[in-house]
Amino acid sequence: MTEPALPAGWSGTVALVLASSTGGVGQHVRSVARGLVAGGATVLVCGPAATEEQFDFTGVGARFEPVEIPASPTPADARAVLALRRLLAAARVDVVHAHGLRAGLVAVLARPAAPLIVTWHNAVLAGGLRGGVSRLVERVVARGVRVALGASADLVHRAAEVGAADARLAPVAAPTLPPPRRRPAAVRAEFGVRPDQPLILSVGRLHPQKRYDVLIDAAARWRTRTPPPVVVIAGSGPAYLPLAARTSAARAPVTLLGHRTDVADLLAGADLAVVTSDWEARQLFAQEALRAGVPLVATAVGGLPDLVGDAATLVPAGDVDAVDAAVRVLLDDPAARAELGRRGAERAATWPTEADTVGTLAALYAELTGNPGGPAAAPGSDAPRTGHR
């Protein structure tokens, strides 16, 4: 990854707090930590030890302290609150910035003396008791923060709806992928893809929200195409076993790759990218696909329509027929795929960069602390917000 090119920025001390993460949130926190350190800030990252092992926050110049915040609420949260409270008091931070509702709840309960910001990265989709608890957490966090940030407009509105006095849009830029290390032919050969076969790619956590069951069911229909496409899904997560069983039962031409660090290579070899999620803000893989010029079929949910505009084919969530039809149209029309890929790359060039994202946060930290080291203005500072200060 390339480092964001930042001018001298905010020079205070920030604590970035995250819960258990294997994907987008951890990548974003690493990107923010790297950019803030490059701009002259001191960064403390607090989260589960496993996140440091995966994302290497210390490798980008941050200090890391373990605070075990699991993905779901447990009685151990009390220990996490006490641990974070002690760390923040000892570090004398100027700003606390938690990422996600789980980290946000622990940070609110830790009652830091410094201004608290929480970024909403995901919507609450669960129903029943679990959904009710999550919606209660939303209200506690919204009313306990100085500023609520949303990665998409619907999250900003939700934060304001549940009580945030100051809710603002803060788009999350996908970290820049490194150049591919392998040629497309080598990538395709790994999966036994013949030159005349399409390779369809999806990347994301294996979680029910991603609705990979929809992609698997659609792929089962493509088995009778000539030639049949090969579908690969890169990612790990709790839904691996059910998805593997579904793939086997449907005899779908799908391979679950597990966690991969060569997404740039996979994109270089892919003919088409697919996102089937029930909800996303600014999904990192969707950003990566458009940047790489790979045509994308995605669900019209959350922040995805605003993200991609007319540079992707959008389909309803949970609709196997719609995914099947959209993919068939593009597989049958190479010119349409090429045009969609071109539009995608053009659209991606208009998005905020990592440097823009970090600059926006540095400006917010400066606003809350009165630190003159912060930039006077930052990209996105005219973005819509709701609520009041």
Beta strands, then each sheet from edge to edge (+ up, - down):
strand 1: 13-18
strand 2: 42-47
strand 3: 63-66
strand 4: 95-99
strand 5: 116-120
strand 6: 147-150
strand 7: 166-169
strand 8: 199-203
strand 9: 230-234
strand 10: 254-258
strand 11: 272-275
strand 12: 296-299
strand 13: 313-315
strand 14: 385-387
sheet 1: 3+ 2+ 1+ 4+ 5+ 6+ 7+ 14-
sheet 2: 10+ 9+ 8+ 11+ 12+ 13+
end
